Amino acid sequence: MSRIRRLDSAAADFTATLDTLLAFDGGTDARIENAVTEILAAVKTRGDAAVVEFTAHFDQLDASDMGALELPREALLAALESLDAAQREALQLAANRVRAYHERQPLDSWQYTEADGTMLGQKVTPLDRVGLYVPGGRAAYPSSVLMNAIPAKVAGVEELIMVVPTPRGEKNALVLAAAAITGVDRVFTIGGAQAVAALAFGTETVPQVDKIVGPGNAYVASAKRRVFGTVGIDMVAGPSEVLVISDGSGNPDWVAMDLFAQAEHDELAQSILLCTDPAFIDAVAASIERLLPEMPRRETIETSLANRGALIRVQSLEEACDIANRIAPEHLELSVDDADALVDRIRHAGAIFIGHWSVEALGDYCAGPNHVLPTMRSARFSSPLGVYDFQKRTSLIRVSEAGARKLGQVASVLAHGEGLQAHARSAEYRRDAD
């Protein structure tokens, strides 16, 4: 029997209880941190040889050299051809939808000229080379390839290098097919912290990238944190989250399964329902009890719901929106009759699913928007992965003579105020030039 907690926003201790429920200790494990430190140092120092050794040790995959760990383009195309028609069609349709959405995102260069002839602007350019980490083995996610590779290619990234572990040589055809469809340039069958290190520092075979994106286990997350600054990273994501706002008008089985869909990710995932109708909350609880026994990942779902899930009665939809903004969830489902009326009240969410038919699972695979979303309340200040994460902005400044004389005076005053005399003198030379 599921032990998901029941809360009421009218309770005196509700805010404190909610904060406790939301709290997540993302602290580091000393054993993992020490291991990652050693792996990063070894790869930085010994390059290919260290990556080959770690791959043999952790993935039981022996190779003579790094060349044996790179998959040729023909292998990706063969994986695509090996799929049955339904898989191939679904993968291609999802890729087309994700690409169509992201093609609307690129930032544009711009400039303007002031009256004295000074030109100011912004130049937008893609990153040169990006590394994409994709989990492998049993945890194989072709959707991660689509969601990371497509925006990178739409942005104009020149070279996209994918790393994917293949424990004991187990290759996932869907993952390799996704790489073929999205135009990944090179694929190495390496994983873990050693793969992150190879991408971040470069080896004799793996070129150094400018940014590393993609999900991974605790070792991968730790390695990404540590190499940030040498390269860029997308984010260090926490457990998956869904928050459902309901007015009682939906189907309780649908809502229960939406909660399951997040809870089955792992035991730390969080699934919360905010509902104005106590009878509907009872119905959802009954659906959970009835549907849970048939779920293949029952134990994971049950633990997640018991430890981090909640069915919460709220006094109004307006209050539900206020609580949602406090939670700032990764995924927010507005499972209400007039969902459009609530959209403007939501300020903090990774993605908003509007109406009963807009289930989060469609967003994970094929709706179009990116499924790489901020977690752990970071939606308060960050956004979904997109084309703009693979672009950078460069300021353009061409100051006219008249502009330099005028601005030179302003800069001189401010520089002297900061005690930076060379700055002031540099500006004054232009201001006072004959």
C-alpha positions as CSV (number, residue, x, y, z in Angstrom):
1,M,0.0,0.0,0.0
2,S,1.3,3.4,-1.0
3,R,2.1,5.8,1.9
4,I,1.9,9.1,0.1
5,R,1.3,11.9,2.6
6,R,-1.8,14.1,2.7
7,L,-1.4,17.8,3.5
8,D,-3.7,20.8,3.8
9,S,-2.6,24.3,3.1
10,A,-4.9,25.6,5.8
11,A,-2.9,23.8,8.5
12,A,-0.8,26.1,10.8
13,D,2.4,24.3,10.1
14,F,1.8,23.8,6.3
15,T,4.6,26.2,5.1
16,A,7.2,24.5,7.3
17,T,6.0,21.1,6.3
18,L,6.2,22.0,2.6
19,D,9.7,23.3,3.0
20,T,10.8,20.1,4.7
21,L,9.2,18.1,1.8
22,L,11.0,20.2,-0.8
23,A,14.3,20.1,0.9
24,F,16.9,18.0,-1.0
25,D,20.4,17.4,0.2
26,G,22.5,17.5,-2.9
27,G,25.6,17.3,-0.9
28,T,28.6,15.5,-2.2
29,D,29.7,12.0,-1.3
30,A,33.4,12.0,-0.3
31,R,34.0,8.6,-1.8
32,I,32.7,9.8,-5.2
33,E,34.5,13.1,-5.0
34,N,37.8,11.4,-4.3
35,A,37.4,8.9,-7.1
36,V,36.5,11.7,-9.6
37,T,39.4,13.8,-8.5
38,E,41.8,10.9,-9.3
39,I,40.1,10.1,-12.6
40,L,40.2,13.7,-13.8
41,A,43.9,14.0,-12.9
42,A,44.8,10.8,-14.6
43,V,43.1,11.6,-17.8
44,K,44.5,15.1,-17.8
45,T,48.0,13.7,-17.4
46,R,47.9,10.5,-19.4
47,G,45.2,11.1,-21.9
48,D,44.1,8.2,-24.1
49,A,45.9,5.6,-22.0
50,A,44.0,6.5,-18.8
51,V,40.6,6.6,-20.6
52,V,41.3,3.1,-22.1
53,E,42.2,1.8,-18.6
54,F,39.2,3.2,-16.8
55,T,36.9,2.0,-19.6
56,A,38.3,-1.6,-19.2
57,H,37.9,-1.3,-15.4
58,F,34.5,0.3,-15.0
59,D,32.7,-1.0,-18.2
60,Q,34.5,-4.3,-18.7
61,L,35.3,-3.2,-22.2
62,D,38.8,-3.9,-23.3
63,A,40.3,-2.0,-26.2
64,S,43.7,-1.8,-27.7
65,D,43.5,2.0,-28.0
66,M,41.0,4.9,-28.2
67,G,40.5,4.2,-31.9
68,A,38.8,1.0,-31.0
69,L,36.4,2.9,-28.8
70,E,35.2,5.2,-31.6
71,L,32.2,4.2,-33.7
72,P,32.2,5.0,-37.4
73,R,29.3,6.7,-39.1
74,E,28.4,3.4,-40.7
75,A,27.7,1.9,-37.3
76,L,25.2,4.7,-36.5
77,L,23.5,4.2,-39.9
78,A,23.4,0.5,-39.4
79,A,21.7,1.0,-36.0
80,L,19.1,3.2,-37.7
81,E,18.4,0.6,-40.3
82,S,18.1,-2.1,-37.6
83,L,15.1,-0.5,-36.0
84,D,11.7,-1.8,-36.8
85,A,9.4,0.6,-38.8
86,A,7.5,1.8,-35.8
87,Q,10.6,2.7,-33.8
88,R,12.3,4.4,-36.8
89,E,9.1,6.4,-37.6
90,A,8.6,7.5,-34.0
91,L,12.3,8.6,-33.6
92,Q,12.2,10.6,-36.8
93,L,8.8,12.2,-36.0
94,A,10.1,13.2,-32.5
95,A,13.3,14.6,-34.1
96,N,11.3,16.6,-36.6
97,R,9.1,18.1,-33.9
98,V,12.1,19.0,-31.7
99,R,13.9,20.5,-34.6
100,A,10.9,22.6,-35.7
101,Y,10.5,24.0,-32.2
102,H,14.2,24.9,-31.8
103,E,14.5,26.5,-35.2
104,R,12.5,29.4,-33.8
105,Q,14.9,30.0,-31.0
106,P,18.3,31.3,-32.4
107,L,19.5,34.6,-31.2
108,D,20.3,37.2,-33.9
109,S,23.2,39.6,-34.2
110,W,22.2,43.3,-34.2
111,Q,23.7,46.8,-34.2
112,Y,22.7,50.4,-34.2
113,T,24.5,53.7,-35.0
114,E,24.2,56.8,-32.9
115,A,24.0,60.3,-34.2
116,D,27.7,60.9,-33.9
117,G,28.6,57.8,-35.9
118,T,29.3,55.5,-33.0
119,M,28.2,51.9,-33.7
120,L,27.2,49.5,-31.0
121,G,26.0,46.0,-31.4
122,Q,26.0,42.3,-30.6
123,K,27.5,39.5,-32.7
124,V,26.1,36.0,-32.1
125,T,28.2,33.0,-33.0
126,P,27.8,29.3,-32.3
127,L,30.2,27.3,-30.1
128,D,32.9,25.5,-32.1
129,R,32.7,22.1,-30.5
130,V,30.3,20.5,-27.9
131,G,30.5,17.3,-26.0
132,L,27.3,15.3,-25.4
133,Y,27.1,12.8,-22.6
134,V,24.5,10.1,-23.0
135,P,23.9,7.4,-20.4
136,G,24.4,3.9,-21.8
137,G,23.8,0.2,-21.0
138,R,20.4,-0.4,-19.3
139,A,19.9,3.4,-18.8
140,A,19.7,4.3,-22.4
141,Y,17.9,7.4,-23.4
142,P,17.6,8.3,-27.2
143,S,15.4,11.2,-26.2
144,S,18.5,12.8,-24.5
145,V,20.3,12.6,-27.8
146,L,17.5,14.4,-29.6
147,M,17.1,17.1,-26.9
148,N,20.8,17.9,-26.7
149,A,22.0,17.3,-30.2
150,I,19.3,19.1,-32.2
151,P,19.5,22.5,-30.5
152,A,23.3,22.3,-30.8
153,K,23.1,21.6,-34.6
154,V,20.4,24.3,-35.1
155,A,22.7,26.8,-33.3
156,G,25.4,25.9,-35.9
157,V,27.8,24.0,-33.7
158,E,30.5,22.8,-36.0
159,E,31.4,19.6,-34.3
160,L,29.3,17.6,-31.9
161,I,31.1,14.7,-30.0
162,M,28.9,12.1,-28.2
163,V,30.2,9.9,-25.5
164,V,28.1,6.9,-24.4
165,P,29.2,4.0,-22.2
166,T,28.6,0.5,-23.5
167,P,29.1,-1.8,-20.5
168,R,30.4,-5.2,-21.6
169,G,29.9,-4.0,-25.2
170,E,26.1,-3.5,-24.9
171,K,25.1,-0.9,-27.5
172,N,21.6,0.6,-27.6
173,A,20.4,0.8,-31.2
174,L,17.9,3.6,-30.5
175,V,20.6,5.8,-29.0
176,L,23.0,5.2,-31.9
177,A,20.1,5.7,-34.4
178,A,19.3,9.0,-32.7
179,A,22.9,10.1,-33.2
180,A,22.6,9.3,-36.9
181,I,19.4,11.2,-37.3
182,T,20.6,14.3,-35.4
183,G,24.0,14.5,-37.2
184,V,26.3,13.8,-34.3
185,D,29.8,14.0,-35.8
186,R,31.8,11.5,-33.7
187,V,30.8,8.9,-31.1
188,F,33.1,7.3,-28.5
189,T,31.9,4.3,-26.4
190,I,33.3,5.7,-23.1
191,G,31.5,7.0,-20.0
192,G,31.8,8.1,-16.5
193,A,34.1,10.8,-15.1
194,Q,36.8,9.6,-17.6
195,A,34.6,10.6,-20.5
196,V,33.9,14.0,-19.0
197,A,37.6,14.5,-18.4
198,A,38.5,13.5,-22.0
199,L,36.0,16.0,-23.4
200,A,37.1,18.8,-21.0
201,F,40.8,18.4,-21.3
202,G,41.2,16.7,-24.6
203,T,43.3,13.6,-25.3
204,E,45.4,12.4,-28.2
205,T,42.2,11.2,-29.8
206,V,39.3,13.1,-28.2
207,P,39.4,16.8,-29.0
208,Q,38.7,19.3,-26.2
209,V,35.2,20.7,-26.4
210,D,33.9,24.1,-25.4
211,K,30.9,22.9,-23.5
212,I,29.6,19.6,-22.1
213,V,25.9,18.8,-21.9
214,G,23.8,15.8,-21.1
215,P,22.7,13.8,-18.0
216,G,24.7,11.2,-16.1
217,N,25.2,9.5,-12.7
218,A,26.7,11.0,-9.6
219,Y,30.2,10.5,-10.9
220,V,29.4,12.3,-14.1
221,A,27.7,15.1,-12.2
222,S,30.7,15.5,-9.9
223,A,33.1,15.6,-12.9
224,K,31.0,18.2,-14.7
225,R,31.0,20.4,-11.6
226,R,34.8,20.1,-11.3
227,V,35.6,20.9,-15.0
228,F,33.3,23.9,-15.2
229,G,35.5,26.9,-15.9
230,T,37.7,24.8,-18.2
231,V,34.7,24.2,-20.2
232,G,31.0,25.2,-20.0
233,I,28.3,22.9,-18.7
234,D,24.6,22.9,-19.1
235,M,23.6,22.3,-15.5
236,V,24.0,19.9,-12.7
237,A,20.5,18.5,-12.5
238,G,18.7,17.2,-9.4
239,P,15.9,14.6,-9.2
240,S,13.0,14.8,-11.6
241,E,9.9,16.7,-10.4
242,V,6.2,17.1,-11.4
243,L,3.6,19.4,-9.8
244,V,0.0,18.9,-10.8
245,I,-2.6,21.6,-10.1
246,S,-6.1,20.3,-10.2
247,D,-9.6,21.7,-9.8
248,G,-11.1,18.2,-9.6
249,S,-12.3,18.3,-13.2
250,G,-9.9,15.7,-14.5
251,N,-9.6,11.9,-14.5
252,P,-8.1,10.6,-11.2
253,D,-6.4,7.7,-13.0
254,W,-4.7,10.2,-15.4
255,V,-3.4,12.3,-12.5
256,A,-2.2,9.2,-10.6
257,M,-0.3,7.9,-13.6
258,D,1.3,11.4,-14.2
259,L,2.6,11.2,-10.6
260,F,3.9,7.7,-11.3
261,A,5.6,8.9,-14.5
262,Q,8.0,11.1,-12.4
263,A,8.2,8.8,-9.4
264,E,9.5,5.9,-11.6
265,H,12.6,7.8,-12.6
266,D,14.2,7.2,-9.2
267,E,13.5,7.1,-5.5
268,L,14.4,10.7,-5.1
269,A,12.0,12.0,-7.7
270,Q,9.2,14.3,-6.5
271,S,5.5,14.1,-7.4
272,I,3.0,16.5,-5.9
273,L,-0.7,17.3,-6.4
274,L,-2.3,20.6,-5.4
275,C,-6.1,20.3,-5.6
276,T,-9.0,22.4,-4.4
277,D,-11.4,19.4,-4.3
278,P,-11.0,17.0,-1.3
279,A,-13.2,14.3,-3.0
280,F,-10.9,14.3,-6.1
281,I,-7.9,13.9,-3.8
282,D,-9.5,10.9,-2.4
283,A,-10.2,9.6,-5.9
284,V,-6.5,10.1,-6.9
285,A,-5.4,8.3,-3.7
286,A,-7.7,5.4,-4.6
287,S,-6.3,5.3,-8.2
288,I,-2.8,5.2,-6.8
289,E,-3.6,2.2,-4.6
290,R,-5.4,0.4,-7.5
291,L,-2.8,1.2,-10.3
292,L,0.4,0.8,-8.4
293,P,0.5,-3.0,-8.1
294,E,0.6,-3.3,-11.9
295,M,3.6,-1.0,-12.5
296,P,6.9,-2.7,-13.4
297,R,8.8,-0.2,-11.4
298,R,6.4,-0.4,-8.4
299,E,9.1,-0.4,-5.7
300,T,10.8,2.8,-7.0
301,I,7.4,4.6,-7.4
302,E,6.3,3.6,-4.0
303,T,9.5,4.8,-2.3
304,S,9.4,8.0,-4.2
305,L,5.8,8.8,-3.3
306,A,6.3,7.8,0.3
307,N,9.4,9.9,0.8
308,R,8.9,12.9,-1.4
309,G,5.4,12.9,-2.7
310,A,2.3,14.6,-1.4
311,L,-1.4,15.1,-2.1
312,I,-2.2,18.6,-0.9
313,R,-5.6,20.3,-0.5
314,V,-5.5,24.0,-1.3
315,Q,-8.2,26.6,-0.7
316,S,-8.2,28.1,-4.2
317,L,-6.5,27.8,-7.6
318,E,-4.9,31.2,-6.9
319,E,-3.3,29.8,-3.8
320,A,-2.2,26.8,-5.8
321,C,-0.4,29.1,-8.2
322,D,1.3,30.9,-5.3
323,I,2.5,27.6,-3.9
324,A,3.6,26.5,-7.4
325,N,5.7,29.6,-7.7
326,R,7.3,28.8,-4.3
327,I,8.1,25.3,-5.4
328,A,9.3,26.4,-8.9
329,P,8.9,22.8,-10.3
330,E,10.7,21.3,-13.2
331,H,7.3,20.2,-14.8
332,L,4.0,21.9,-14.0
333,E,0.7,20.4,-15.2
334,L,-2.4,22.6,-15.1
335,S,-5.0,19.9,-15.0
336,V,-8.0,22.3,-14.8
337,D,-11.0,23.2,-16.9
338,D,-9.8,26.7,-17.7
339,A,-6.0,26.2,-17.7
340,D,-5.2,29.2,-19.9
341,A,-6.5,31.5,-17.1
342,L,-3.7,30.3,-14.8
343,V,-0.7,30.5,-17.1
344,D,0.0,34.2,-16.5
345,R,-0.1,33.6,-12.7
346,I,2.8,31.1,-13.0
347,R,6.2,32.8,-12.8
348,H,8.5,29.9,-12.0
349,A,8.4,26.6,-13.7
350,G,10.7,24.7,-16.2
351,A,7.8,23.8,-18.4
352,I,4.0,24.4,-18.1
353,F,1.6,21.8,-19.5
354,I,-1.7,23.5,-20.2
355,G,-4.9,21.4,-19.8
356,H,-5.9,17.8,-19.2
357,W,-4.5,16.5,-22.5
358,S,-1.0,18.1,-22.1
359,V,0.7,15.3,-20.2
360,E,4.3,15.7,-19.2
361,A,5.3,12.4,-20.8
362,L,4.7,13.9,-24.3
363,G,7.1,16.7,-23.4
364,D,9.7,14.2,-22.5
365,Y,9.7,12.7,-26.0
366,C,8.0,14.4,-28.8
367,A,6.0,17.6,-28.1
368,G,8.9,19.7,-29.3
369,P,10.2,21.9,-26.4
370,N,13.3,20.7,-24.7
371,H,13.0,18.2,-21.8
372,V,16.3,19.4,-20.2
373,L,14.8,21.6,-17.5
374,P,15.8,23.3,-14.3
375,T,15.3,21.3,-11.1
376,M,15.6,21.9,-7.3
377,R,13.8,25.3,-7.5
378,S,16.3,26.6,-10.0
379,A,13.4,27.5,-12.3
380,R,13.4,30.7,-10.3
381,F,16.5,31.9,-12.2
382,S,17.2,29.5,-15.0
383,S,15.5,28.2,-18.2
384,P,15.2,25.0,-20.3
385,L,18.1,24.0,-22.5
386,G,17.8,25.6,-25.9
387,V,19.6,26.8,-29.0
388,Y,20.8,29.9,-27.0
389,D,22.9,27.6,-24.8
390,F,25.0,26.7,-27.8
391,Q,25.5,30.3,-28.9
392,K,27.6,33.1,-27.4
393,R,27.3,36.8,-27.7
394,T,30.1,39.2,-28.5
395,S,29.7,43.0,-28.0
396,L,30.6,45.2,-31.0
397,I,31.9,48.7,-30.3
398,R,33.1,51.1,-32.9
399,V,33.4,54.6,-31.4
400,S,33.6,57.6,-33.7
401,E,36.0,60.5,-33.0
402,A,33.1,62.7,-31.8
403,G,31.9,59.9,-29.6
404,A,35.4,59.3,-28.1
405,R,35.7,63.0,-27.1
406,K,32.3,63.0,-25.4
407,L,32.6,59.5,-23.8
408,G,36.2,60.2,-22.8
409,Q,35.1,62.8,-20.4
410,V,32.5,60.5,-18.8
411,A,35.0,57.7,-18.5
412,S,37.7,60.0,-17.1
413,V,35.4,61.1,-14.3
414,L,34.3,57.6,-13.4
415,A,37.9,56.1,-13.6
416,H,39.3,58.8,-11.3
417,G,36.5,58.0,-8.9
418,E,37.6,54.4,-8.9
419,G,41.2,55.3,-8.5
420,L,42.2,53.8,-11.8
421,Q,44.4,56.6,-13.3
422,A,45.6,54.6,-16.3
423,H,42.0,54.0,-17.3
424,A,41.3,57.7,-17.0
425,R,44.5,58.7,-19.0
426,S,43.6,56.3,-21.7
427,A,40.2,57.9,-22.2
428,E,41.6,61.4,-21.9
429,Y,44.1,60.8,-24.7
430,R,41.1,60.3,-27.0
431,R,39.1,63.2,-25.4
432,D,42.0,65.7,-25.9
433,A,43.5,64.5,-29.2
434,D,44.3,67.3,-31.6
